[in-house]
């Protein structure tokens, strides 16, 4: 039995995992998450309709891209997507959080405000691959409404949309300058940070036609990076930059993360701590309320998701567990990034773990 990967071309997180599996040289079969697959395989195994899901050749079920990646990192030798050196590993982990948990905002905005009709057809083709185009469109419209409905709770509304677009276009410009000099974030090998970014930047922002045109026009080198990531020519190849070097071209990207995402995560951590104290025996929900976020000087409201805190624990744990000399070097680097103290001093009272397909208090 080969590994079975249940996903779909539209899926942001399927795009992340698939790009990694191809680079790592994993032998797997991708199975579309059609309605029957959700009903007979995904929900019985995981407990809810979510993709991607990996069922390994040994019969183990993995859900969540980070856990899928870490499983094969441990299982398959050779080059790793995790840098060995302290600063590069920290930056790679931060970029995974930024891509996975923040770029979902522009990804969802551009999908549903620029590509809506096209997406309905795509949803229908995945859900019912044997149906006619008309039937697929009807099915896709019904299924897609749920996802479109997430936009307001993600903070996407008339007030915030101009700021979301300005921030995204500025990010594209920063990344385009970086990829003029480097194939990937940290050299000629993709890191876990590249995989964090590829989910939104490929599955939504490159692949959806209207937003894909915007990327190719404004940031052709970002589009070329996307193509390198998803059309893997040489698995398990490339090197990270020597001497634990972090390119200066990544500083503006990290500063954007520190300015936009980190204050929001700190508010989320405070809300979650209060929620956990009041609900000690309750299963952790997808969101524990709504809170402010600010992009390009515009403030909106969006859900406060505990899962984002679990993801942030990865770079936080790495940073806090560094030996003294490594931490000193990391602090020296972070001192060059405006707003990095929000990360260095991040307060999280309730550590989290992800077990049996759900978040739990550690």
LUMSEKE-520604 format. One record per residue (C-alpha): residue number from 1; x, y, z; residue in one letter. Coordinates in steps of 0.02 Angstrom, whole numbers, plus 32768, in hexadecimal, padded with zeros to 4 digits. Example, Ala and Ser with C-alpha at 12.3 -4.5 7.8 and 13.67 -1.06 7.14 Angstrom:
+-----+------+------+------+------+
!  nr !    u !    v !    w ! rest !
+-----+------+------+------+------+
!   1 ! 8267 ! 7F1F ! 8186 !    A !
!   2 ! 82AC ! 7FCB ! 8165 !    S !
+-----+------+------+------+------+
! end
This chain:
+-----+------+------+------+------+
!  nr !    u !    v !    w ! rest !
+-----+------+------+------+------+
!   1 ! 8000 ! 8000 ! 8000 !    X !
!   2 ! 8041 ! 80AE ! 7FD4 !    X !
!   3 ! 8020 ! 814B ! 8038 !    X !
!   4 ! 7F75 ! 8195 ! 8011 !    X !
!   5 ! 7F66 ! 8252 ! 8010 !    X !
!   6 ! 7EB3 ! 8294 ! 8017 !    X !
!   7 ! 7EB0 ! 8347 ! 7FD9 !    X !
!   8 ! 7E7E ! 83B6 ! 7F4A !    X !
!   9 ! 7EC7 ! 8436 ! 7ED1 !    X !
!  10 ! 7E61 ! 84C5 ! 7F1E !    X !
!  11 ! 7E9B ! 84A1 ! 7FCE !    X !
!  12 ! 7F1A ! 8519 ! 8019 !    X !
!  13 ! 7F62 ! 849A ! 8091 !    X !
!  14 ! 7F61 ! 840D ! 8011 !    X !
!  15 ! 7FD0 ! 847D ! 7FA8 !    X !
!  16 ! 804B ! 848F ! 8037 !    X !
!  17 ! 8054 ! 83D4 ! 805D !    X !
!  18 ! 8059 ! 839E ! 7FA6 !    X !
!  19 ! 80EC ! 8410 ! 7F7E !    X !
!  20 ! 814C ! 83C7 ! 8011 !    X !
!  21 ! 8122 ! 8312 ! 7FE6 !    X !
!  22 ! 815F ! 832C ! 7F35 !    X !
!  23 ! 8202 ! 837C ! 7F6D !    X !
!  24 ! 821F ! 82F5 ! 7FF0 !    X !
!  25 ! 8204 ! 826D ! 7F6D !    X !
!  26 ! 8176 ! 821A ! 7FCC !    X !
!  27 ! 811C ! 8191 ! 7F6B !    X !
!  28 ! 8063 ! 81BD ! 7F7F !    X !
!  29 ! 7FBE ! 81B8 ! 7F25 !    X !
!  30 ! 7F52 ! 8255 ! 7F2A !    X !
!  31 ! 7E98 ! 8234 ! 7F3A !    X !
!  32 ! 7E1C ! 82C1 ! 7F1C !    X !
!  33 ! 7DB2 ! 82ED ! 7FB3 !    X !
!  34 ! 7D0D ! 82C9 ! 7F5D !    X !
!  35 ! 7C6D ! 82C6 ! 7FC3 !    X !
!  36 ! 7C74 ! 8208 ! 7FD4 !    X !
!  37 ! 7D2A ! 8210 ! 800F !    X !
!  38 ! 7CFC ! 8289 ! 8099 !    X !
!  39 ! 7C6B ! 821A ! 80CC !    X !
!  40 ! 7CC3 ! 8171 ! 80CA !    X !
!  41 ! 7D79 ! 8199 ! 80F2 !    X !
!  42 ! 7DA1 ! 8247 ! 8134 !    X !
!  43 ! 7D15 ! 8263 ! 81B2 !    X !
!  44 ! 7D1C ! 81B1 ! 81F9 !    X !
!  45 ! 7DD9 ! 81BE ! 820F !    X !
!  46 ! 7DED ! 8273 ! 8248 !    X !
!  47 ! 7D43 ! 829F ! 828E !    X !
!  48 ! 7D20 ! 8335 ! 8220 !    X !
!  49 ! 7D26 ! 8366 ! 8167 !    X !
!  50 ! 7DD6 ! 83AA ! 8151 !    X !
!  51 ! 7E64 ! 8398 ! 80D3 !    X !
!  52 ! 7EEC ! 836B ! 80B7 !    X !
!  53 ! 7EF0 ! 82C2 ! 810B !    X !
!  54 ! 7F7C ! 8244 ! 80F2 !    X !
!  55 ! 7F64 ! 818B ! 8112 !    X !
!  56 ! 8013 ! 8140 ! 8113 !    X !
!  57 ! 803F ! 8097 ! 80CA !    X !
!  58 ! 8047 ! 8058 ! 817E !    X !
!  59 ! 7F92 ! 808F ! 8198 !    X !
!  60 ! 7FB6 ! 8127 ! 8206 !    X !
!  61 ! 7F44 ! 81BD ! 81E9 !    X !
!  62 ! 7F94 ! 8269 ! 81EA !    X !
!  63 ! 7F35 ! 830D ! 81E3 !    X !
!  64 ! 7F83 ! 83BB ! 81DE !    X !
!  65 ! 800D ! 83E8 ! 8166 !    X !
!  66 ! 808F ! 8409 ! 81EC !    X !
!  67 ! 8077 ! 835B ! 8235 !    X !
!  68 ! 807A ! 830C ! 8187 !    X !
!  69 ! 811E ! 8364 ! 8161 !    X !
!  70 ! 816B ! 8338 ! 8209 !    X !
!  71 ! 8139 ! 8282 ! 81F4 !    X !
!  72 ! 8199 ! 8271 ! 8151 !    X !
!  73 ! 8229 ! 82DB ! 818F !    X !
!  74 ! 8241 ! 825A ! 8218 !    X !
!  75 ! 8224 ! 81C5 ! 81A5 !    X !
!  76 ! 8289 ! 81F4 ! 810B !    X !
!  77 ! 8342 ! 821E ! 8116 !    X !
!  78 ! 83A1 ! 8299 ! 80AC !    X !
!  79 ! 8391 ! 8356 ! 80A4 !    X !
!  80 ! 8312 ! 83A5 ! 811A !    X !
!  81 ! 82A0 ! 843A ! 8104 !    X !
!  82 ! 82D2 ! 846F ! 81B4 !    X !
!  83 ! 8377 ! 84CE ! 81BA !    X !
!  84 ! 83F3 ! 8490 ! 823C !    X !
!  85 ! 842E ! 853E ! 826A !    X !
!  86 ! 83D3 ! 85AA ! 82EB !    X !
!  87 ! 83A9 ! 864A ! 828D !    X !
!  88 ! 8378 ! 85F5 ! 81EB !    X !
!  89 ! 830B ! 8578 ! 8248 !    X !
!  90 ! 82B7 ! 8605 ! 82A7 !    X !
!  91 ! 8292 ! 8667 ! 8208 !    X !
!  92 ! 8252 ! 85CB ! 81B0 !    X !
!  93 ! 81DB ! 85A4 ! 8240 !    X !
!  94 ! 819E ! 8658 ! 8248 !    X !
!  95 ! 817C ! 8658 ! 818D !    X !
!  96 ! 8117 ! 85B8 ! 819E !    X !
!  97 ! 80A7 ! 860E ! 821E !    X !
!  98 ! 8097 ! 86A9 ! 81B1 !    X !
!  99 ! 8067 ! 8646 ! 8117 !    X !
! 100 ! 7FF8 ! 85C5 ! 8169 !    X !
! 101 ! 7F9C ! 8636 ! 81E2 !    X !
! 102 ! 7FA0 ! 86E7 ! 819A !    X !
! 103 ! 7FA6 ! 86E0 ! 80DD !    X !
! 104 ! 7F01 ! 8684 ! 80E4 !    X !
! 105 ! 7EB7 ! 8735 ! 80EC !    X !
! 106 ! 7EED ! 8770 ! 803E !    X !
! 107 ! 7ED9 ! 86BD ! 7FFE !    X !
! 108 ! 7E22 ! 86BB ! 802D !    X !
! 109 ! 7E03 ! 876E ! 7FF9 !    X !
! 110 ! 7E45 ! 8758 ! 7F49 !    X !
! 111 ! 7DF1 ! 86AF ! 7F33 !    X !
! 112 ! 7D43 ! 86E9 ! 7F61 !    X !
! 113 ! 7D49 ! 879C ! 7F23 !    X !
! 114 ! 7DA6 ! 877F ! 7E80 !    X !
! 115 ! 7D8B ! 86C8 ! 7E4F !    X !
! 116 ! 7CE1 ! 8696 ! 7E96 !    X !
! 117 ! 7C8B ! 864C ! 7DFC !    X !
! 118 ! 7D27 ! 85ED ! 7DC7 !    X !
! 119 ! 7D3A ! 85A6 ! 7E76 !    X !
! 120 ! 7C89 ! 8562 ! 7E78 !    X !
! 121 ! 7CB0 ! 84FB ! 7DDE !    X !
! 122 ! 7D4F ! 84BB ! 7E30 !    X !
! 123 ! 7CF5 ! 848B ! 7ED0 !    X !
! 124 ! 7C73 ! 842B ! 7E6C !    X !
! 125 ! 7CF8 ! 83D1 ! 7E05 !    X !
! 126 ! 7D4A ! 8391 ! 7EA5 !    X !
! 127 ! 7CA9 ! 8364 ! 7EFE !    X !
! 128 ! 7C59 ! 830B ! 7E6A !    X !
! 129 ! 7CDE ! 82E6 ! 7DE6 !    X !
! 130 ! 7C67 ! 827F ! 7D7A !    X !
! 131 ! 7BDA ! 82FF ! 7D76 !    X !
! 132 ! 7BB4 ! 8373 ! 7CE4 !    X !
! 133 ! 7BFB ! 8425 ! 7CE4 !    X !
! 134 ! 7B4F ! 846A ! 7D11 !    X !
! 135 ! 7B3A ! 83F0 ! 7DA1 !    X !
! 136 ! 7BEB ! 8414 ! 7DDD !    X !
! 137 ! 7BC9 ! 84CF ! 7DDE !    X !
! 138 ! 7B29 ! 84B6 ! 7E44 !    X !
! 139 ! 7B81 ! 8442 ! 7EBF !    X !
! 140 ! 7C17 ! 84B7 ! 7EC8 !    X !
! 141 ! 7BA9 ! 854E ! 7EE9 !    X !
! 142 ! 7B56 ! 84F3 ! 7F7A !    X !
! 143 ! 7BFA ! 84B5 ! 7FC4 !    X !
! 144 ! 7C58 ! 8555 ! 7FA3 !    X !
! 145 ! 7BDE ! 85C5 ! 8000 !    X !
! 146 ! 7C20 ! 857F ! 80A4 !    X !
! 147 ! 7CD1 ! 85B3 ! 8079 !    X !
! 148 ! 7C9D ! 865C ! 8037 !    X !
! 149 ! 7C42 ! 8675 ! 80DB !    X !
! 150 ! 7CE8 ! 866D ! 8138 !    X !
! 151 ! 7D22 ! 8714 ! 80ED !    X !
! 152 ! 7CCD ! 8788 ! 816C !    X !
! 153 ! 7D0B ! 8726 ! 8203 !    X !
! 154 ! 7DBA ! 8728 ! 81B9 !    X !
! 155 ! 7DB3 ! 87E6 ! 81BA !    X !
! 156 ! 7D8F ! 87FE ! 8100 !    X !
! 157 ! 7D10 ! 8888 ! 80E7 !    X !
! 158 ! 7CF8 ! 892C ! 8089 !    X !
! 159 ! 7D5C ! 898B ! 810C !    X !
! 160 ! 7DF3 ! 8918 ! 810F !    X !
! 161 ! 7DFD ! 88DF ! 8059 !    X !
! 162 ! 7E61 ! 8976 ! 8017 !    X !
! 163 ! 7EE0 ! 895D ! 80A4 !    X !
! 164 ! 7EE9 ! 88A1 ! 8087 !    X !
! 165 ! 7F0F ! 88C0 ! 7FCF !    X !
! 166 ! 7F91 ! 8946 ! 7FF5 !    X !
! 167 ! 7FE8 ! 88D3 ! 8072 !    X !
! 168 ! 7FE6 ! 8840 ! 7FFB !    X !
! 169 ! 802B ! 88A5 ! 7F6A !    X !
! 170 ! 80B6 ! 88E9 ! 7FDA !    X !
! 171 ! 80DE ! 8837 ! 8012 !    X !
! 172 ! 80E6 ! 87FF ! 7F5D !    X !
! 173 ! 8160 ! 888C ! 7F37 !    X !
! 174 ! 81CF ! 885B ! 7FCB !    X !
! 175 ! 81CE ! 87A3 ! 7F9C !    X !
! 176 ! 81EF ! 87CD ! 7EE5 !    X !
! 177 ! 828D ! 882A ! 7F18 !    X !
! 178 ! 82C2 ! 8795 ! 7F82 !    X !
! 179 ! 82A5 ! 8715 ! 7EF9 !    X !
! 180 ! 830A ! 877F ! 7E80 !    X !
! 181 ! 83A2 ! 8744 ! 7EE4 !    X !
! 182 ! 8370 ! 869B ! 7F30 !    X !
! 183 ! 8311 ! 8603 ! 7EF2 !    X !
! 184 ! 82BE ! 85EA ! 7F9C !    X !
! 185 ! 82B3 ! 8647 ! 8041 !    X !
! 186 ! 835A ! 860B ! 8085 !    X !
! 187 ! 83BF ! 85D4 ! 7FEF !    X !
! 188 ! 83AD ! 854E ! 7F6A !    X !
! 189 ! 8349 ! 84D5 ! 7FD8 !    X !
! 190 ! 8294 ! 84F1 ! 800D !    X !
! 191 ! 8279 ! 8502 ! 80C9 !    X !
! 192 ! 81E0 ! 84E8 ! 8135 !    X !
! 193 ! 81C5 ! 85A3 ! 811F !    X !
! 194 ! 81B5 ! 858F ! 8063 !    X !
! 195 ! 8131 ! 8509 ! 8082 !    X !
! 196 ! 80D2 ! 857E ! 80F5 !    X !
! 197 ! 80CC ! 8601 ! 806C !    X !
! 198 ! 80A6 ! 858B ! 7FDC !    X !
! 199 ! 7FF9 ! 8558 ! 801A !    X !
! 200 ! 7FA6 ! 8603 ! 8005 !    X !
! 201 ! 801A ! 8643 ! 7F7E !    X !
! 202 ! 7FFE ! 85AB ! 7F0F !    X !
! 203 ! 7F54 ! 855C ! 7F2F !    X !
! 204 ! 7EF4 ! 8601 ! 7F36 !    X !
! 205 ! 7F5E ! 8693 ! 7EFD !    X !
! 206 ! 7FB9 ! 8643 ! 7E6A !    X !
! 207 ! 7F42 ! 85BB ! 7E31 !    X !
! 208 ! 7EA0 ! 8620 ! 7E36 !    X !
! 209 ! 7EA1 ! 867A ! 7D8E !    X !
! 210 ! 7E7E ! 8730 ! 7DBB !    X !
! 211 ! 7EF5 ! 8734 ! 7E4F !    X !
! 212 ! 7F73 ! 86CE ! 7DEC !    X !
! 213 ! 7F74 ! 8757 ! 7D68 !    X !
! 214 ! 7F95 ! 87D7 ! 7DF0 !    X !
! 215 ! 8028 ! 8774 ! 7E36 !    X !
! 216 ! 8077 ! 8755 ! 7D8C !    X !
! 217 ! 8066 ! 880D ! 7D5E !    X !
! 218 ! 809F ! 885B ! 7E03 !    X !
! 219 ! 811C ! 87D8 ! 7E3E !    X !
! 220 ! 8157 ! 8765 ! 7DB2 !    X !
! 221 ! 81E6 ! 8723 ! 7E1D !    X !
! 222 ! 816A ! 86EE ! 7EA4 !    X !
! 223 ! 8107 ! 8693 ! 7E1E !    X !
! 224 ! 81A8 ! 863E ! 7DE4 !    X !
! 225 ! 81CC ! 8609 ! 7E99 !    X !
! 226 ! 811C ! 85C0 ! 7EA4 !    X !
! 227 ! 813E ! 855C ! 7E06 !    X !
! 228 ! 81E4 ! 851B ! 7E4D !    X !
! 229 ! 818C ! 84E7 ! 7EED !    X !
! 230 ! 80FD ! 8488 ! 7E9D !    X !
! 231 ! 8155 ! 8440 ! 7E04 !    X !
! 232 ! 81E7 ! 83ED ! 7E5C !    X !
! 233 ! 8275 ! 83CA ! 7DE4 !    X !
! 234 ! 82F6 ! 8388 ! 7E5F !    X !
! 235 ! 82B3 ! 833B ! 7EFF !    X !
! 236 ! 8320 ! 8344 ! 7F9B !    X !
! 237 ! 8395 ! 83C3 ! 7F4C !    X !
! 238 ! 83E0 ! 846B ! 7F78 !    X !
! 239 ! 8436 ! 84BA ! 800D !    X !
! 240 ! 8410 ! 853D ! 808F !    X !
! 241 ! 8480 ! 85D5 ! 808F !    X !
! 242 ! 8525 ! 85B9 ! 80EC !    X !
! 243 ! 854F ! 8606 ! 8194 !    X !
! 244 ! 849A ! 860F ! 81D1 !    X !
! 245 ! 8480 ! 86A4 ! 815D !    X !
! 246 ! 83D2 ! 86EF ! 8153 !    X !
! 247 ! 83C0 ! 875E ! 80B8 !    X !
! 248 ! 839F ! 8816 ! 80D9 !    X !
! 249 ! 8317 ! 880B ! 8056 !    X !
! 250 ! 82AC ! 87A8 ! 80D3 !    X !
! 251 ! 82B0 ! 8833 ! 8156 !    X !
! 252 ! 821C ! 8894 ! 810A !    X !
! 253 ! 81B6 ! 87F3 ! 8104 !    X !
! 254 ! 81DC ! 87CE ! 81BA !    X !
! 255 ! 81B4 ! 8882 ! 81E9 !    X !
! 256 ! 810A ! 8871 ! 8195 !    X !
! 257 ! 80EA ! 87D4 ! 81FB !    X !
! 258 ! 811E ! 882B ! 829D !    X !
! 259 ! 80B2 ! 88C4 ! 8278 !    X !
! 260 ! 8015 ! 886A ! 823E !    X !
! 261 ! 800D ! 87BA ! 8283 !    X !
! 262 ! 806A ! 87BF ! 8328 !    X !
! 263 ! 7FFC ! 8840 ! 8383 !    X !
! 264 ! 7F63 ! 87DF ! 834A !    X !
! 265 ! 7FAC ! 873C ! 838C !    X !
! 266 ! 7FD3 ! 878E ! 8433 !    X !
! 267 ! 7F1E ! 87C6 ! 8443 !    X !
! 268 ! 7EE7 ! 8716 ! 8412 !    X !
! 269 ! 7F57 ! 86CC ! 8499 !    X !
! 270 ! 7F07 ! 873C ! 851D !    X !
! 271 ! 7E57 ! 870D ! 84E6 !    X !
! 272 ! 7E85 ! 8655 ! 84E1 !    X !
! 273 ! 7ED2 ! 8659 ! 8591 !    X !
! 274 ! 7E2F ! 86A1 ! 85D6 !    X !
! 275 ! 7DC8 ! 8623 ! 8574 !    X !
! 276 ! 7E32 ! 8590 ! 85B0 !    X !
! 277 ! 7E23 ! 85C6 ! 8665 !    X !
! 278 ! 7D66 ! 85D1 ! 8655 !    X !
! 279 ! 7D53 ! 852F ! 85F1 !    X !
! 280 ! 7DD5 ! 84B4 ! 8635 !    X !
! 281 ! 7D7B ! 8416 ! 85FD !    X !
! 282 ! 7D35 ! 8455 ! 8558 !    X !
! 283 ! 7D76 ! 8422 ! 84AD !    X !
! 284 ! 7DD7 ! 84B3 ! 8461 !    X !
! 285 ! 7D70 ! 8506 ! 83D8 !    X !
! 286 ! 7DAD ! 8549 ! 8331 !    X !
! 287 ! 7D9D ! 85FB ! 8375 !    X !
! 288 ! 7D8E ! 8644 ! 8424 !    X !
! 289 ! 7D40 ! 86E8 ! 83F1 !    X !
! 290 ! 7D66 ! 877C ! 8381 !    X !
! 291 ! 7DF1 ! 87FB ! 8394 !    X !
! 292 ! 7E40 ! 888F ! 833C !    X !
! 293 ! 7EC5 ! 8883 ! 82B6 !    X !
! 294 ! 7F19 ! 8912 ! 8259 !    X !
! 295 ! 7F5B ! 8910 ! 81A7 !    X !
! 296 ! 7FA3 ! 89AA ! 8151 !    X !
! 297 ! 7F5B ! 8A19 ! 81DA !    X !
! 298 ! 7EAA ! 89D4 ! 81C7 !    X !
! 299 ! 7E5E ! 8975 ! 8259 !    X !
! 300 ! 7DDD ! 88EB ! 8247 !    X !
! 301 ! 7D9E ! 8857 ! 82AA !    X !
! 302 ! 7DBC ! 879F ! 828B !    X !
! 303 ! 7DB2 ! 86F9 ! 82E6 !    X !
! 304 ! 7E34 ! 86D0 ! 836A !    X !
! 305 ! 7E6D ! 861E ! 833E !    X !
! 306 ! 7ECB ! 85B7 ! 83C1 !    X !
! 307 ! 7F18 ! 854F ! 8335 !    X !
! 308 ! 7F82 ! 85E5 ! 8302 !    X !
! 309 ! 7FCB ! 85E6 ! 83B2 !    X !
! 310 ! 7FFC ! 852F ! 83A1 !    X !
! 311 ! 8057 ! 855A ! 8301 !    X !
! 312 ! 80AE ! 85EE ! 8353 !    X !
! 313 ! 80EC ! 857C ! 83DE !    X !
! 314 ! 8162 ! 852B ! 8361 !    X !
! 315 ! 81D1 ! 85C4 ! 8345 !    X !
! 316 ! 81B8 ! 85FB ! 83FA !    X !
! 317 ! 81F4 ! 8553 ! 843D !    X !
! 318 ! 8289 ! 8553 ! 83C7 !    X !
! 319 ! 82B8 ! 8604 ! 83FB !    X !
! 320 ! 82A4 ! 85E6 ! 84B6 !    X !
! 321 ! 8302 ! 8542 ! 84B5 !    X !
! 322 ! 839C ! 8587 ! 845C !    X !
! 323 ! 8444 ! 857D ! 84B1 !    X !
! 324 ! 8489 ! 8623 ! 84ED !    X !
! 325 ! 84FB ! 8647 ! 8459 !    X !
! 326 ! 8474 ! 861A ! 83DA !    X !
! 327 ! 83F4 ! 8684 ! 8435 !    X !
! 328 ! 846B ! 8716 ! 8438 !    X !
! 329 ! 8482 ! 8706 ! 837A !    X !
! 330 ! 83C6 ! 86F7 ! 8363 !    X !
! 331 ! 83A7 ! 8791 ! 83CE !    X !
! 332 ! 8428 ! 87F3 ! 836C !    X !
! 333 ! 83CE ! 87C4 ! 82CC !    X !
! 334 ! 8321 ! 87E9 ! 8315 !    X !
! 335 ! 835F ! 8895 ! 834B !    X !
! 336 ! 836A ! 88C2 ! 8292 !    X !
! 337 ! 82AF ! 889E ! 827B !    X !
! 338 ! 8236 ! 8926 ! 82AE !    X !
! 339 ! 81B4 ! 88E0 ! 8324 !    X !
! 340 ! 820F ! 883C ! 8349 !    X !
! 341 ! 8200 ! 885B ! 8404 !    X !
! 342 ! 8149 ! 8828 ! 83F0 !    X !
! 343 ! 8189 ! 8779 ! 83C9 !    X !
! 344 ! 821A ! 8778 ! 8446 !    X !
! 345 ! 81A7 ! 87AB ! 84D5 !    X !
! 346 ! 810E ! 874A ! 849E !    X !
! 347 ! 80A3 ! 8714 ! 8532 !    X !
! 348 ! 8042 ! 8671 ! 8525 !    X !
! 349 ! 7FFD ! 862B ! 85C6 !    X !
! 350 ! 7FAC ! 8590 ! 857C !    X !
! 351 ! 8021 ! 851E ! 8519 !    X !
! 352 ! 7FC9 ! 84B1 ! 8499 !    X !
! 353 ! 7FE2 ! 8407 ! 844A !    X !
! 354 ! 7F91 ! 83B8 ! 83B1 !    X !
! 355 ! 7F61 ! 8302 ! 83CF !    X !
! 356 ! 7EDF ! 828E ! 8386 !    X !
! 357 ! 7EB1 ! 8311 ! 8305 !    X !
! 358 ! 7E88 ! 839A ! 8382 !    X !
! 359 ! 7ED6 ! 8422 ! 83ED !    X !
! 360 ! 7EE9 ! 83FF ! 84A6 !    X !
! 361 ! 7F35 ! 845C ! 8539 !    X !
! 362 ! 7FE5 ! 841D ! 855B !    X !
+-----+------+------+------+------+
! end
